[in-house]
Structure formats: C-alpha cells, structure tokens
Amino acid sequence: MSRDKIVLDGLSKVFQQRRFFRASDGLVAVSDVSLSVPSGQTLGIVGESGSGKSTLLRMILGLIRPTSGTILIDGQDVARMPRHDEKDFRRKVQPIFQNPASSFNPRQTIGAILRAPLEVHGIGDRHSRRDRVVALLEQVGLPADYAKRHPHQLSGGQKQRVAIARAVILKPSIVLADEPTSALDVSVQAQILDLFRRTREEMGLTSIFVSHNLAVIRQVSDTVAVMRLGRVVEAGRVDDIFSNPQNEYTRALIDAVPDHAAVINRPERIATT
C-alpha cells in the first residue's frame, strides 16, 4: 500500500471580521476537514464557489495559516515548519493557478519566466537552464522558439501549458492545481487535462486538483472530496462516488454535469493551442 504523501487532519480556517469596531464570530471558510492523498495519486476537490476549496489549497501551500488542525507533507507539519525548511518546501510543492497570466511578468519572455525558479534555487548554469526550458516547452507541446515570446503573444491554452511547465521545472513531488481549466473553452480544456494527466504520470507526481466541475474531476482524479459550506460532505474513489453517491448535494452535482463531458473524454492533442 502506498504511503500517504499529504495528510489533512481536522483542518479549519476562520477569518476574523470586525463590525462596528468589535470582533465578530468570524467567517468559517473551512471546517474540520480530514483527507489524505497517497503518493502518486490525485485527489480532486469539487464544490460550488465559496465552498472552501481554494482556501483549503492555500493552507496546504502555506500561504495562509490554519485556525486549527494539521497539514502533513511527507510527515512534516506545514504550519509549524522551521523557516530554514521553507525554501525546500517551495521546491517540493508547486501550484498551478486558475489565471496563469496574473503570475507572469508581462515584460519577461517565456524563457525568462521558466528560468526564474531555477535561478532562485541556484540550479544549474546558464546553458543547462536554457536546455531545461527548451526540453520542458517541448514536453508541454510548445515549440522551443516560444521561449522568445512574451505572455501577451500566447493564447489562454498556451499560457496554461507554460504554467504547467513552470510548476514542474524544479521537479517537485507535489503539484496543487486551483481551477486551472475553468477559463478555457471546452476543446482547449480537454487538451490541458490530457497534458496534466500525462505530466503527472511521467513524473510520478502527487497532486490535488480543485474544480467546480465534476466532469473535469472525473478525468484527472483517483479520489474525490465534495465540499459544501467549508465541509467535506462526501469523499471516496471517483468511480464509487459517481456510481453510487450517498449525499444529496453530490447527486445534484452529478446530475448537473453538462454534455461537454463527452468532449473531455476525447481530448484532441493540438500541440500549440
């Protein structure tokens, strides 16, 4: 049996608010979530907007601190991680965001954007970094000369391919994806999902994939957790949840899966879309 790479135990996040100069009870964004992800597998987290999915992911990334509970990555408590371990953690755990362009410097070329993580972590020399960028562009289906382009010269699908390349350029063991295909049209979405699956398999990545769309989750995940109002209402193997949902909210999500699920099941591999 594979060892759990990520373990969440009783994880909660309450955002404190002030009303008329008084502290309120706070906004409960995540409440008592316990989940685990075995090494090499993908956990899909699905739910409507405001269900706590992104907050959960940001806590795992160490961007916000939990109010209570623990996050263990390879047995290390993220919330209590010593500062001298943070750089190694950032190299090991990489995000893919919904809108990659917001995290790209528009003045930099794609090559510079991809080289930056290698430079920050002191990996390789100028020539080996250039070779790594070219190899990764080809791996995600983009020509090598795209390294000379700027973000505004790329389509949405091409930017997301670059975002995937940047996430894996440090050879992490964990990738956390937050709605990475929601802004793409259906045909491009299919290609990016196919790329995500192939990259995960080739690199043996452990991942969490957040989406509001169960059809998307079904394509990339081994297990799924359904969130509503900050809580996990149902979790299990993807096939089990789809074939025999136990929660009324889960059944409603499955019934709402649109017809484009059929398109996602037949991705067209168009290299540079």
C-alpha positions as a Markdown table, in Angstrom:
| # | Residue | x | y | z |
|---|---|---|---|---|
| 1 | Met | 0.0 | 0.0 | 0.0 |
| 2 | Ser | 1.4 | 3.4 | -0.9 |
| 3 | Arg | 2.3 | 5.8 | 1.8 |
| 4 | Asp | 0.2 | 9.0 | 2.3 |
| 5 | Lys | 2.1 | 12.0 | 0.9 |
| 6 | Ile | -0.4 | 14.6 | 2.1 |
| 7 | Val | -2.5 | 14.3 | 5.3 |
| 8 | Leu | -5.0 | 16.8 | 6.5 |
| 9 | Asp | -6.4 | 16.3 | 10.0 |
| 10 | Gly | -9.2 | 18.4 | 11.5 |
| 11 | Leu | -8.3 | 21.3 | 9.3 |
| 12 | Ser | -10.2 | 24.5 | 9.9 |
| 13 | Lys | -9.9 | 28.2 | 8.9 |
| 14 | Val | -11.9 | 31.0 | 10.4 |
| 15 | Phe | -11.4 | 34.5 | 9.0 |
| 16 | Gln | -12.0 | 37.1 | 11.8 |
| 17 | Gln | -14.2 | 40.1 | 10.9 |
| 18 | Arg | -14.8 | 43.3 | 12.7 |
| 19 | Arg | -18.2 | 45.1 | 12.9 |
| 20 | Phe | -18.6 | 48.5 | 14.4 |
| 21 | Phe | -15.1 | 48.2 | 15.9 |
| 22 | Arg | -16.0 | 44.9 | 17.6 |
| 23 | Ala | -14.8 | 41.4 | 16.7 |
| 24 | Ser | -17.4 | 39.2 | 15.3 |
| 25 | Asp | -17.6 | 35.4 | 15.5 |
| 26 | Gly | -15.7 | 35.3 | 12.2 |
| 27 | Leu | -16.3 | 33.7 | 8.8 |
| 28 | Val | -15.8 | 29.9 | 8.8 |
| 29 | Ala | -14.2 | 29.1 | 5.4 |
| 30 | Val | -13.1 | 25.6 | 6.1 |
| 31 | Ser | -14.4 | 23.4 | 8.9 |
| 32 | Asp | -12.8 | 20.2 | 10.3 |
| 33 | Val | -11.5 | 18.7 | 7.0 |
| 34 | Ser | -9.6 | 15.4 | 7.2 |
| 35 | Leu | -8.3 | 14.0 | 3.9 |
| 36 | Ser | -5.2 | 12.1 | 2.7 |
| 37 | Val | -3.5 | 11.7 | -0.7 |
| 38 | Pro | -1.3 | 8.6 | -1.3 |
| 39 | Ser | 2.0 | 9.1 | -3.1 |
| 40 | Gly | 1.5 | 9.3 | -6.9 |
| 41 | Gln | -2.3 | 9.8 | -6.8 |
| 42 | Thr | -4.5 | 12.8 | -7.5 |
| 43 | Leu | -7.3 | 14.0 | -5.1 |
| 44 | Gly | -10.0 | 16.0 | -6.8 |
| 45 | Ile | -11.8 | 18.6 | -4.6 |
| 46 | Val | -15.1 | 19.8 | -6.0 |
| 47 | Gly | -17.8 | 22.2 | -4.9 |
| 48 | Glu | -19.5 | 25.4 | -5.7 |
| 49 | Ser | -18.0 | 28.8 | -5.3 |
| 50 | Gly | -17.5 | 29.7 | -1.7 |
| 51 | Ser | -17.3 | 26.0 | -0.6 |
| 52 | Gly | -13.8 | 26.5 | 0.8 |
| 53 | Lys | -11.8 | 24.7 | -2.0 |
| 54 | Ser | -9.3 | 27.4 | -2.7 |
| 55 | Thr | -8.9 | 28.3 | 1.0 |
| 56 | Leu | -8.0 | 24.7 | 1.7 |
| 57 | Leu | -5.4 | 24.7 | -1.1 |
| 58 | Arg | -3.8 | 27.9 | 0.1 |
| 59 | Met | -3.4 | 26.4 | 3.5 |
| 60 | Ile | -1.7 | 23.4 | 2.1 |
| 61 | Leu | 0.6 | 25.7 | 0.1 |
| 62 | Gly | 1.4 | 27.5 | 3.3 |
| 63 | Leu | 0.1 | 30.8 | 2.0 |
| 64 | Ile | -2.4 | 31.1 | 4.9 |
| 65 | Arg | -2.2 | 29.6 | 8.4 |
| 66 | Pro | -5.0 | 27.2 | 9.6 |
| 67 | Thr | -7.0 | 28.2 | 12.6 |
| 68 | Ser | -6.8 | 24.6 | 13.8 |
| 69 | Gly | -5.8 | 21.2 | 12.6 |
| 70 | Thr | -2.6 | 19.9 | 10.9 |
| 71 | Ile | -1.2 | 19.6 | 7.4 |
| 72 | Leu | 1.4 | 17.0 | 7.0 |
| 73 | Ile | 3.6 | 16.8 | 3.8 |
| 74 | Asp | 5.9 | 13.8 | 3.9 |
| 75 | Gly | 5.2 | 13.8 | 7.7 |
| 76 | Gln | 6.2 | 17.4 | 8.2 |
| 77 | Asp | 3.7 | 19.8 | 9.7 |
| 78 | Val | 3.5 | 22.7 | 7.2 |
| 79 | Ala | 2.1 | 25.2 | 9.8 |
| 80 | Arg | 5.0 | 24.6 | 12.2 |
| 81 | Met | 7.7 | 24.3 | 9.6 |
| 82 | Pro | 11.0 | 26.0 | 10.5 |
| 83 | Arg | 11.9 | 29.0 | 8.4 |
| 84 | His | 15.1 | 27.3 | 7.1 |
| 85 | Asp | 12.9 | 24.5 | 5.6 |
| 86 | Glu | 10.6 | 26.8 | 3.7 |
| 87 | Lys | 12.8 | 27.0 | 0.5 |
| 88 | Asp | 13.0 | 23.2 | 0.2 |
| 89 | Phe | 9.2 | 23.1 | 0.8 |
| 90 | Arg | 8.6 | 25.6 | -2.1 |
| 91 | Arg | 10.7 | 23.5 | -4.3 |
| 92 | Lys | 8.8 | 20.3 | -3.4 |
| 93 | Val | 5.3 | 21.8 | -3.6 |
| 94 | Gln | 4.3 | 23.8 | -6.6 |
| 95 | Pro | 1.0 | 25.5 | -7.6 |
| 96 | Ile | -0.9 | 25.9 | -10.9 |
| 97 | Phe | -3.3 | 28.8 | -10.7 |
| 98 | Gln | -6.5 | 29.5 | -12.5 |
| 99 | Asn | -5.2 | 32.5 | -14.3 |
| 100 | Pro | -1.5 | 32.0 | -15.1 |
| 101 | Ala | -1.1 | 35.4 | -16.7 |
| 102 | Ser | -1.6 | 37.1 | -13.3 |
| 103 | Ser | 1.5 | 35.4 | -12.1 |
| 104 | Phe | 3.6 | 36.1 | -15.2 |
| 105 | Asn | 5.7 | 39.3 | -15.5 |
| 106 | Pro | 4.4 | 40.7 | -18.8 |
| 107 | Arg | 7.8 | 42.3 | -19.5 |
| 108 | Gln | 9.7 | 39.0 | -19.4 |
| 109 | Thr | 9.9 | 36.4 | -22.1 |
| 110 | Ile | 8.5 | 32.9 | -21.6 |
| 111 | Gly | 12.1 | 31.6 | -21.3 |
| 112 | Ala | 12.9 | 34.1 | -18.5 |
| 113 | Ile | 9.7 | 33.2 | -16.7 |
| 114 | Leu | 10.6 | 29.5 | -16.8 |
| 115 | Arg | 14.3 | 30.1 | -15.9 |
| 116 | Ala | 13.4 | 32.2 | -12.8 |
| 117 | Pro | 12.7 | 29.2 | -10.4 |
| 118 | Leu | 16.0 | 27.6 | -11.4 |
| 119 | Glu | 17.8 | 30.8 | -10.7 |
| 120 | Val | 16.2 | 31.4 | -7.4 |
| 121 | His | 17.1 | 27.9 | -6.2 |
| 122 | Gly | 20.6 | 28.0 | -7.7 |
| 123 | Ile | 20.0 | 25.1 | -10.0 |
| 124 | Gly | 22.4 | 24.6 | -13.0 |
| 125 | Asp | 24.2 | 27.2 | -15.0 |
| 126 | Arg | 23.1 | 29.4 | -17.9 |
| 127 | His | 23.4 | 26.6 | -20.5 |
| 128 | Ser | 21.7 | 23.9 | -18.5 |
| 129 | Arg | 18.9 | 26.2 | -17.6 |
| 130 | Arg | 18.3 | 27.1 | -21.2 |
| 131 | Asp | 18.3 | 23.4 | -22.1 |
| 132 | Arg | 15.9 | 22.6 | -19.4 |
| 133 | Val | 13.5 | 25.3 | -20.6 |
| 134 | Val | 13.6 | 24.0 | -24.2 |
| 135 | Ala | 13.0 | 20.4 | -23.0 |
| 136 | Leu | 10.0 | 21.5 | -20.9 |
| 137 | Leu | 8.5 | 23.6 | -23.6 |
| 138 | Glu | 8.6 | 20.5 | -25.9 |
| 139 | Gln | 7.2 | 18.3 | -23.1 |
| 140 | Val | 4.2 | 20.5 | -22.8 |
| 141 | Gly | 3.6 | 20.7 | -26.5 |
| 142 | Leu | 5.1 | 24.1 | -27.4 |
| 143 | Pro | 7.9 | 24.9 | -29.9 |
| 144 | Ala | 11.3 | 25.8 | -28.5 |
| 145 | Asp | 11.1 | 29.3 | -30.0 |
| 146 | Tyr | 8.2 | 30.2 | -27.8 |
| 147 | Ala | 10.9 | 30.9 | -25.2 |
| 148 | Lys | 11.4 | 34.2 | -27.0 |
| 149 | Arg | 7.7 | 35.2 | -26.8 |
| 150 | His | 6.0 | 37.3 | -24.2 |
| 151 | Pro | 2.8 | 36.3 | -22.3 |
| 152 | His | 0.5 | 38.6 | -24.4 |
| 153 | Gln | 1.6 | 36.7 | -27.5 |
| 154 | Leu | 0.2 | 33.4 | -26.2 |
| 155 | Ser | -3.4 | 32.1 | -26.1 |
| 156 | Gly | -5.1 | 31.0 | -22.9 |
| 157 | Gly | -4.3 | 27.4 | -23.5 |
| 158 | Gln | -0.7 | 28.2 | -24.3 |
| 159 | Lys | -0.3 | 30.2 | -21.1 |
| 160 | Gln | -1.6 | 27.3 | -19.1 |
| 161 | Arg | 0.9 | 25.0 | -20.8 |
| 162 | Val | 3.6 | 27.4 | -19.7 |
| 163 | Ala | 2.1 | 27.4 | -16.2 |
| 164 | Ile | 2.4 | 23.6 | -16.1 |
| 165 | Ala | 6.0 | 23.7 | -17.3 |
| 166 | Arg | 6.9 | 26.3 | -14.6 |
| 167 | Ala | 5.2 | 24.2 | -11.9 |
| 168 | Val | 7.3 | 21.1 | -12.8 |
| 169 | Ile | 10.6 | 22.7 | -13.8 |
| 170 | Leu | 12.0 | 22.2 | -10.3 |
| 171 | Lys | 11.0 | 18.6 | -10.4 |
| 172 | Pro | 8.6 | 18.8 | -7.4 |
| 173 | Ser | 6.9 | 15.8 | -5.9 |
| 174 | Ile | 3.6 | 17.6 | -5.3 |
| 175 | Val | 1.5 | 19.9 | -7.6 |
| 176 | Leu | -1.6 | 21.7 | -6.4 |
| 177 | Ala | -3.9 | 23.0 | -9.2 |
| 178 | Asp | -6.6 | 25.5 | -8.5 |
| 179 | Glu | -9.2 | 25.6 | -11.2 |
| 180 | Pro | -6.6 | 25.5 | -14.0 |
| 181 | Thr | -9.0 | 25.0 | -16.8 |
| 182 | Ser | -12.1 | 26.9 | -15.8 |
| 183 | Ala | -11.3 | 29.9 | -18.0 |
| 184 | Leu | -10.7 | 27.8 | -21.1 |
| 185 | Asp | -13.1 | 26.7 | -23.8 |
| 186 | Val | -14.1 | 23.0 | -23.8 |
| 187 | Ser | -11.8 | 21.8 | -26.6 |
| 188 | Val | -8.7 | 23.5 | -25.1 |
| 189 | Gln | -9.8 | 22.3 | -21.6 |
| 190 | Ala | -9.6 | 18.8 | -22.9 |
| 191 | Gln | -6.0 | 19.2 | -24.1 |
| 192 | Ile | -4.8 | 20.8 | -20.9 |
| 193 | Leu | -6.4 | 18.0 | -18.8 |
| 194 | Asp | -4.7 | 15.4 | -21.0 |
| 195 | Leu | -1.4 | 17.2 | -20.6 |
| 196 | Phe | -1.9 | 17.4 | -16.8 |
| 197 | Arg | -2.6 | 13.6 | -16.7 |
| 198 | Arg | 0.4 | 12.7 | -18.8 |
| 199 | Thr | 2.8 | 15.0 | -16.9 |
| 200 | Arg | 1.6 | 13.6 | -13.6 |
| 201 | Glu | 2.1 | 10.0 | -14.8 |
| 202 | Glu | 5.5 | 10.7 | -16.4 |
| 203 | Met | 6.9 | 12.4 | -13.3 |
| 204 | Gly | 5.1 | 10.3 | -10.6 |
| 205 | Leu | 3.6 | 13.4 | -9.1 |
| 206 | Thr | 1.2 | 13.5 | -6.2 |
| 207 | Ser | -1.5 | 16.2 | -6.8 |
| 208 | Ile | -4.6 | 17.9 | -5.7 |
| 209 | Phe | -6.9 | 19.3 | -8.4 |
| 210 | Val | -9.6 | 21.8 | -7.4 |
| 211 | Ser | -12.6 | 22.4 | -9.7 |
| 212 | His | -16.2 | 23.3 | -9.5 |
| 213 | Asn | -16.8 | 20.8 | -12.4 |
| 214 | Leu | -17.3 | 17.1 | -11.6 |
| 215 | Ala | -16.8 | 16.1 | -15.2 |
| 216 | Val | -13.3 | 17.6 | -15.0 |
| 217 | Ile | -12.5 | 16.0 | -11.7 |
| 218 | Arg | -13.5 | 12.6 | -13.1 |
| 219 | Gln | -10.9 | 12.9 | -15.8 |
| 220 | Val | -7.9 | 13.5 | -13.7 |
| 221 | Ser | -8.5 | 12.2 | -10.2 |
| 222 | Asp | -8.2 | 8.9 | -8.4 |
| 223 | Thr | -10.2 | 10.1 | -5.4 |
| 224 | Val | -12.6 | 12.9 | -4.9 |
| 225 | Ala | -13.8 | 15.1 | -1.9 |
| 226 | Val | -17.1 | 17.0 | -2.3 |
| 227 | Met | -17.1 | 20.3 | -0.3 |
| 228 | Arg | -20.1 | 22.4 | 0.7 |
| 229 | Leu | -20.0 | 25.4 | 3.0 |
| 230 | Gly | -16.5 | 24.6 | 4.2 |
| 231 | Arg | -17.1 | 20.9 | 5.0 |
| 232 | Val | -16.4 | 17.7 | 3.2 |
| 233 | Val | -19.8 | 16.1 | 2.7 |
| 234 | Glu | -18.6 | 13.0 | 0.8 |
| 235 | Ala | -15.3 | 11.5 | -0.2 |
| 236 | Gly | -14.1 | 8.3 | -1.8 |
| 237 | Arg | -12.9 | 6.7 | -5.0 |
| 238 | Val | -14.0 | 8.6 | -8.1 |
| 239 | Asp | -15.8 | 5.7 | -9.7 |
| 240 | Asp | -17.6 | 4.9 | -6.4 |
| 241 | Ile | -18.8 | 8.5 | -5.9 |
| 242 | Phe | -20.1 | 8.7 | -9.5 |
| 243 | Ser | -21.8 | 5.4 | -9.5 |
| 244 | Asn | -23.3 | 5.5 | -6.0 |
| 245 | Pro | -23.3 | 9.0 | -4.4 |
| 246 | Gln | -24.5 | 9.0 | -0.8 |
| 247 | Asn | -25.0 | 12.7 | -0.3 |
| 248 | Glu | -27.9 | 14.7 | -1.8 |
| 249 | Tyr | -25.6 | 17.6 | -2.7 |
| 250 | Thr | -23.2 | 15.2 | -4.6 |
| 251 | Arg | -26.1 | 13.7 | -6.5 |
| 252 | Ala | -27.2 | 17.2 | -7.5 |
| 253 | Leu | -23.7 | 18.0 | -8.8 |
| 254 | Ile | -23.6 | 14.8 | -10.8 |
| 255 | Asp | -27.0 | 15.5 | -12.3 |
| 256 | Ala | -25.7 | 18.9 | -13.4 |
| 257 | Val | -22.7 | 17.5 | -15.3 |
| 258 | Pro | -23.0 | 19.1 | -18.8 |
| 259 | Asp | -22.9 | 17.4 | -22.1 |
| 260 | His | -19.3 | 18.6 | -22.8 |
| 261 | Ala | -18.1 | 15.8 | -20.5 |
| 262 | Ala | -18.1 | 13.7 | -23.7 |
| 263 | Val | -15.7 | 16.2 | -25.3 |
| 264 | Ile | -13.4 | 16.0 | -22.3 |
| 265 | Asn | -13.4 | 12.2 | -22.7 |
| 266 | Arg | -12.0 | 12.6 | -26.2 |
| 267 | Pro | -9.2 | 15.2 | -26.0 |
| 268 | Glu | -7.7 | 16.3 | -29.3 |
| 269 | Arg | -3.9 | 16.8 | -28.9 |
| 270 | Ile | -3.3 | 20.0 | -30.6 |
| 271 | Ala | 0.3 | 20.9 | -29.6 |
| 272 | Thr | 0.2 | 24.7 | -29.5 |
| 273 | Thr | -3.4 | 25.5 | -28.6 |
